[in-house]
Structure formats: C-alpha cells, structure tokens
Amino acid sequence: MLNYRKKMIRICMTSFMAVSMLAGCGTADKAAAANGPGGEDGVFTIAYAPNESTTESADARNGLANDLSEALGCEVEEIQASDYNAIIEALRTGKADMAYMGSQALALGVERTDLEPIVMKAEEGDVKIIHESGAIPAEAMVVGEHVTQETRDRLTEFLTSYDNEDYFTDVIKVPGARFIECDMSDYKEIIELNKIINEF
C-alpha cells in the first residue's frame, strides 16, 4: 500500500511539473507575441486621417500594408480616424501602432503621449520658413510608445527603402517623394512653438 501511495505521489508530481512547464511556455509565447510587431493580437495597425484615406488612394495604402506585412512578419491593417486627435488617442491607447501626420499634429501628440517620429517625407526643396524660426519639418510616420525598439528599427529600415511610387503619389500626394529617417530632435522647434502658442 505504501509503494502504491509513493507511485501515485510521483505520478501526480510529474504531471503537475509537466503542466506547469507547458503553462510557462504558453506565457513565454504570449509575452514574445506581445513584444512582436503585431503586439498581443498579432496585428500591426496604421492610422490614417480622412484626407489620406480616400478611395483613390486605397490601392496604394494596401500596397504599403502588404509590403509592410511581409517585412514585419505579421498582419497589417489600416484604420481611418476622424481627425488627428483621434489618431493621437489611438496611438496613446495602443489601438494604432503607427500613423502619418504633419508637424503640428505631431507637436500636439507629444503633449498627450510619448509618440516618436521615425521617418519624414522628403522631396527637393522641401523647406518652409516662418519668420525667423527654423525650418518646419515635413510630415512624419510616428509610432506609439508601446512599439518596441526592435520594431521601430525594422519600420525605419523598411520605410526608408520603400519606393512604391503609387503610395507617394496617391497617399502622400507628392510624386517622387520618399521617406528619410528622423527623430524627435527634428521637431524640437515646432514642439516648443506649440507650447508657446498654448500658453496664450
């Protein structure tokens, strides 16, 4: 009887350890997925404002989504936000991972969440001067604070080499434009100007 009990205890302990190990693997897999480009749901989401979400630009946006999906190894979807405030909120809450926005919207977004520009539009002679301020930087692709550094690096590499002319013509509305790498320092002056304006 004593041997039977020992055997049962060993079987139970072995079963418990096996189940614990499998549960741990599931947790590790979920953690790895949550840190991947698509987050917990495995989907990387790009938010667009209505002026970038036109029917005419659908094929070009889908082209970027398909190419980016291949580069990131996860599904990429688009959402259309009602305005830049909605885009900023989607980035803040993790409902969007990346968005294309102008420098003023970026300055507003920095006040509300920890977003980061990774690439900006570039074209010949793309410099705008306001009085004695520095140049106003171009529109940028920004990512939410929840996007990992590894994903940011992969996005930057993908976007700076992206050359789908239809995307730049139909979505960005600048034939011949491309993305170049940028960071928060490129937007420092416009962010400071926005703070000054908001103090009035």
KEKE-3310 file (N, C-alpha, C; in steps of 0.2 Angstrom, whole numbers, plus 5000, padded with zeros to 4 digits):
npx = (5004:5010:5020:5011:5005:5017:5020:5009:5010:5022:5018:5008:5015:5024:5015:5010:5022:5024:5013:5014:5026:5022:5012:5020:5027:5017:5015:5027:5027:5016:5021:5031:5025:5017:5027:5031:5030:5016:5010:5000:4988:4994:4993:4998:4994:4990:4986:4976:4972:4957:4960:4970:4964:4957:4946:4953:4966:4967:4972:4986:4988:4985:4995:5006:5003:5003:5016:5023:5018:5024:5037:5037:5032:5019:5001:4995:4985:4973:4967:4954:4954:4944:4950:4965:4966:4960:4968:4980:4975:4972:4985:4990:4982:4986:4978:4982:4997:5006:5006:5003:5007:5006:5018:5013:5002:5010:5017:5006:5003:5014:5012:5002:5005:5018:5024:5034:5043:5049:5052:5052:5044:5052:5057:5063:5069:5061:5057:5051:5049:5045:5044:5057:5060:5066:5067:5051:5048:5044:5029:5027:5030:5024:5026:5018:5021:5021:5026:5040:5058:5065:5055:5053:5065:5065:5054:5059:5070:5063:5054:5062:5068:5057:5049:5037:5030:5016:5011:5017:5012:4998:4994:5003:5003:5013:5022:5037:5042:5050:5054:5064:5075:5071:5070:5065:5072:5072:5059:5059:5059:5046:5038:5042:5037:5023:5021:5023:5012:5001:5002:4996)
npy = (4994:5006:5008:5009:5022:5030:5029:5035:5048:5052:5051:5061:5072:5072:5074:5087:5095:5094:5100:5113:5117:5117:5127:5138:5139:5143:5156:5162:5162:5170:5182:5184:5186:5198:5207:5207:5214:5215:5215:5209:5204:5201:5209:5223:5240:5254:5270:5282:5299:5306:5313:5306:5294:5291:5285:5284:5282:5270:5258:5260:5262:5250:5243:5247:5242:5228:5226:5230:5221:5209:5212:5214:5202:5200:5202:5217:5231:5244:5259:5271:5287:5300:5312:5321:5321:5310:5300:5303:5299:5285:5281:5283:5274:5262:5257:5260:5258:5265:5280:5293:5309:5327:5341:5349:5342:5332:5339:5342:5329:5325:5332:5324:5310:5298:5298:5295:5301:5292:5292:5304:5314:5317:5328:5337:5353:5355:5365:5375:5392:5401:5417:5421:5408:5391:5379:5372:5355:5341:5331:5316:5299:5292:5282:5274:5274:5261:5253:5242:5245:5237:5234:5247:5250:5240:5245:5258:5255:5248:5258:5268:5263:5261:5262:5263:5271:5274:5274:5286:5296:5294:5293:5301:5312:5317:5316:5307:5309:5302:5293:5298:5295:5301:5310:5314:5326:5333:5339:5348:5362:5365:5359:5367:5379:5376:5374:5387:5394:5388:5393:5405)
npz = (5000:5004:4994:4983:4986:4985:4972:4966:4971:4965:4951:4951:4955:4944:4934:4938:4937:4923:4918:4923:4917:4903:4904:4908:4896:4887:4892:4890:4876:4874:4879:4871:4859:4862:4862:4849:4832:4830:4842:4855:4849:4836:4825:4816:4817:4806:4807:4798:4793:4787:4775:4769:4767:4756:4743:4731:4735:4740:4734:4734:4748:4752:4746:4753:4766:4763:4759:4770:4779:4775:4777:4792:4796:4801:4802:4794:4797:4792:4799:4799:4805:4813:4814:4818:4832:4835:4830:4838:4850:4847:4846:4858:4866:4861:4851:4838:4830:4822:4813:4800:4800:4801:4806:4815:4821:4826:4836:4844:4848:4855:4867:4873:4873:4872:4858:4844:4830:4816:4802:4789:4777:4761:4749:4735:4739:4750:4761:4773:4779:4793:4797:4808:4813:4814:4800:4796:4800:4789:4786:4796:4799:4813:4828:4842:4860:4864:4855:4851:4852:4843:4834:4829:4823:4813:4806:4802:4794:4784:4779:4775:4764:4756:4740:4733:4720:4718:4731:4736:4727:4728:4741:4750:4742:4734:4721:4718:4730:4745:4760:4774:4787:4804:4820:4836:4838:4826:4827:4837:4838:4833:4842:4853:4849:4848:4862:4867:4860:4865:4878:4878)
capx = (5000:5014:5023:5006:5005:5023:5019:5004:5013:5027:5014:5004:5021:5027:5010:5010:5028:5023:5008:5017:5031:5018:5009:5025:5029:5012:5016:5033:5025:5012:5025:5035:5020:5015:5033:5032:5027:5009:5008:4996:4984:4997:4991:5001:4989:4992:4980:4976:4967:4952:4962:4975:4961:4952:4945:4958:4972:4966:4977:4992:4989:4985:5002:5011:5001:5005:5023:5025:5016:5029:5043:5037:5030:5013:4996:4995:4978:4973:4960:4953:4952:4940:4955:4972:4965:4958:4974:4984:4972:4973:4992:4991:4979:4988:4974:4986:5004:5009:5002:5006:5004:5010:5022:5008:4999:5015:5018:5000:5003:5019:5009:4997:5008:5025:5025:5041:5044:5054:5054:5048:5043:5057:5057:5068:5067:5055:5059:5046:5052:5041:5048:5064:5060:5069:5063:5046:5049:5039:5025:5031:5027:5026:5024:5016:5026:5021:5030:5046:5063:5066:5050:5054:5071:5063:5050:5063:5073:5058:5051:5067:5069:5051:5049:5031:5028:5009:5010:5019:5008:4991:4993:5007:5001:5019:5026:5044:5044:5052:5055:5071:5075:5071:5069:5062:5076:5069:5053:5060:5057:5039:5035:5042:5032:5017:5020:5022:5006:4996:5002:4992)
capy = (5000:5012:5009:5012:5029:5033:5029:5040:5054:5053:5052:5067:5077:5073:5078:5094:5098:5094:5105:5119:5119:5119:5134:5143:5140:5147:5163:5165:5163:5176:5188:5185:5189:5204:5211:5207:5220:5215:5215:5203:5202:5199:5214:5230:5244:5260:5275:5287:5304:5306:5315:5301:5288:5292:5279:5284:5280:5263:5253:5262:5261:5242:5241:5248:5237:5221:5226:5230:5214:5204:5214:5213:5195:5199:5206:5224:5233:5251:5261:5278:5291:5305:5318:5320:5320:5303:5297:5303:5294:5278:5279:5283:5268:5256:5254:5261:5257:5270:5285:5298:5316:5334:5343:5352:5336:5328:5343:5341:5322:5324:5334:5319:5304:5298:5296:5296:5301:5288:5294:5310:5314:5322:5330:5343:5360:5355:5369:5381:5396:5406:5422:5419:5402:5386:5376:5367:5349:5338:5326:5310:5292:5291:5276:5274:5272:5254:5249:5241:5247:5232:5235:5254:5249:5237:5250:5263:5252:5247:5264:5272:5260:5260:5266:5262:5277:5275:5276:5293:5300:5294:5294:5306:5317:5321:5311:5307:5309:5296:5294:5298:5294:5307:5308:5320:5332:5337:5343:5351:5369:5366:5357:5372:5384:5374:5376:5395:5396:5386:5397:5412)
capz = (5000:5004:4987:4979:4988:4983:4965:4965:4973:4959:4945:4952:4955:4937:4930:4940:4934:4916:4916:4925:4911:4897:4906:4907:4889:4884:4895:4886:4869:4874:4880:4865:4854:4864:4861:4842:4829:4830:4849:4858:4844:4830:4820:4817:4814:4804:4807:4793:4793:4781:4768:4767:4767:4751:4739:4726:4737:4743:4732:4736:4755:4753:4744:4759:4771:4761:4759:4777:4782:4773:4781:4799:4798:4804:4798:4795:4795:4792:4802:4797:4811:4811:4814:4821:4839:4836:4829:4844:4855:4845:4847:4866:4869:4858:4846:4832:4831:4818:4809:4796:4802:4800:4811:4820:4824:4830:4842:4849:4850:4860:4874:4876:4873:4871:4852:4841:4823:4814:4796:4787:4769:4759:4742:4733:4741:4755:4767:4774:4784:4796:4800:4810:4816:4809:4795:4799:4797:4785:4789:4798:4801:4820:4832:4849:4864:4865:4849:4854:4849:4838:4828:4827:4819:4807:4802:4799:4788:4778:4776:4771:4757:4752:4734:4729:4718:4719:4738:4737:4723:4729:4748:4752:4737:4732:4717:4718:4737:4749:4767:4777:4795:4808:4827:4840:4838:4820:4828:4843:4837:4832:4848:4858:4847:4850:4869:4867:4857:4870:4884:4877)
cpx = (5004:5018:5018:5005:5011:5022:5014:5006:5017:5023:5011:5010:5023:5022:5010:5016:5027:5018:5011:5022:5027:5015:5014:5027:5024:5013:5021:5031:5020:5016:5029:5031:5018:5021:5035:5029:5020:5006:5004:4992:4987:4996:4994:4996:4992:4985:4981:4971:4963:4955:4968:4971:4955:4952:4951:4964:4972:4971:4984:4993:4989:4992:5007:5009:5004:5013:5026:5023:5022:5036:5043:5035:5024:5008:4996:4988:4978:4966:4960:4951:4948:4945:4961:4971:4964:4964:4979:4981:4973:4980:4993:4988:4981:4983:4977:4993:5008:5004:5006:5003:5009:5014:5018:5005:5004:5016:5012:5001:5008:5016:5005:5000:5015:5026:5032:5041:5050:5056:5050:5049:5049:5056:5062:5065:5061:5057:5054:5049:5046:5045:5055:5065:5064:5064:5057:5047:5043:5035:5029:5027:5029:5023:5023:5021:5026:5024:5037:5052:5065:5061:5051:5060:5069:5058:5054:5067:5069:5056:5056:5069:5063:5051:5043:5029:5020:5007:5011:5015:5001:4990:4996:5005:5007:5023:5033:5047:5047:5053:5062:5070:5075:5070:5066:5065:5074:5063:5053:5057:5049:5035:5036:5038:5025:5015:5019:5015:5000:4996:4998:4985)
cpy = (5006:5013:5012:5020:5033:5034:5034:5047:5056:5055:5059:5073:5078:5076:5085:5098:5099:5100:5112:5122:5121:5126:5139:5144:5144:5155:5166:5166:5169:5182:5189:5189:5196:5209:5211:5213:5220:5215:5209:5200:5200:5204:5221:5235:5251:5265:5281:5292:5303:5308:5310:5294:5288:5285:5278:5282:5273:5258:5254:5261:5253:5239:5241:5243:5230:5221:5226:5224:5209:5206:5213:5206:5195:5203:5213:5227:5241:5253:5269:5282:5297:5312:5316:5318:5313:5298:5297:5299:5287:5276:5279:5277:5262:5253:5255:5260:5262:5274:5290:5305:5322:5336:5346:5347:5333:5332:5342:5334:5321:5327:5329:5312:5304:5295:5298:5296:5296:5290:5300:5310:5319:5322:5336:5349:5360:5358:5374:5385:5400:5411:5421:5412:5397:5384:5371:5360:5346:5334:5320:5304:5292:5284:5278:5272:5264:5250:5248:5244:5243:5233:5242:5254:5246:5242:5255:5261:5250:5253:5268:5269:5259:5265:5265:5269:5279:5277:5284:5298:5300:5295:5300:5313:5321:5316:5312:5308:5302:5298:5294:5298:5301:5305:5315:5326:5336:5341:5347:5358:5370:5364:5363:5378:5383:5376:5383:5397:5394:5389:5403:5411)
cpz = (5000:4997:4982:4980:4985:4975:4963:4966:4967:4953:4946:4952:4948:4933:4931:4937:4926:4914:4918:4919:4905:4898:4905:4900:4885:4886:4891:4879:4869:4875:4874:4859:4856:4862:4853:4839:4829:4837:4850:4853:4837:4824:4821:4813:4812:4804:4802:4795:4787:4775:4765:4766:4761:4747:4734:4728:4740:4741:4734:4744:4756:4751:4750:4764:4769:4761:4766:4781:4781:4777:4788:4801:4802:4800:4799:4792:4795:4796:4800:4803:4808:4810:4817:4829:4840:4835:4835:4849:4854:4847:4855:4869:4866:4853:4839:4834:4827:4814:4805:4798:4801:4806:4817:4824:4828:4836:4847:4852:4856:4867:4877:4877:4871:4864:4849:4834:4821:4807:4794:4779:4767:4751:4741:4735:4746:4761:4767:4779:4786:4800:4802:4813:4811:4804:4799:4796:4793:4789:4791:4799:4809:4823:4839:4853:4866:4860:4852:4849:4843:4832:4825:4822:4812:4803:4799:4793:4782:4775:4772:4765:4753:4746:4730:4727:4719:4726:4739:4733:4726:4737:4751:4748:4734:4727:4717:4726:4740:4756:4769:4784:4798:4815:4830:4839:4832:4822:4834:4843:4836:4838:4853:4856:4849:4858:4870:4865:4863:4877:4884:4879)
residu = (MET:LEU:ASN:TYR:ARG:LYS:LYS:MET:ILE:ARG:ILE:CYS:MET:THR:SER:PHE:MET:ALA:VAL:SER:MET:LEU:ALA:GLY:CYS:GLY:THR:ALA:ASP:LYS:ALA:ALA:ALA:ALA:ASN:GLY:PRO:GLY:GLY:GLU:ASP:GLY:VAL:PHE:THR:ILE:ALA:TYR:ALA:PRO:ASN:GLU:SER:THR:THR:GLU:SER:ALA:ASP:ALA:ARG:ASN:GLY:LEU:ALA:ASN:ASP:LEU:SER:GLU:ALA:LEU:GLY:CYS:GLU:VAL:GLU:GLU:ILE:GLN:ALA:SER:ASP:TYR:ASN:ALA:ILE:ILE:GLU:ALA:LEU:ARG:THR:GLY:LYS:ALA:ASP:MET:ALA:TYR:MET:GLY:SER:GLN:ALA:LEU:ALA:LEU:GLY:VAL:GLU:ARG:THR:ASP:LEU:GLU:PRO:ILE:VAL:MET:LYS:ALA:GLU:GLU:GLY:ASP:VAL:LYS:ILE:ILE:HIS:GLU:SER:GLY:ALA:ILE:PRO:ALA:GLU:ALA:MET:VAL:VAL:GLY:GLU:HIS:VAL:THR:GLN:GLU:THR:ARG:ASP:ARG:LEU:THR:GLU:PHE:LEU:THR:SER:TYR:ASP:ASN:GLU:ASP:TYR:PHE:THR:ASP:VAL:ILE:LYS:VAL:PRO:GLY:ALA:ARG:PHE:ILE:GLU:CYS:ASP:MET:SER:ASP:TYR:LYS:GLU:ILE:ILE:GLU:LEU:ASN:LYS:ILE:ILE:ASN:GLU:PHE)
# end
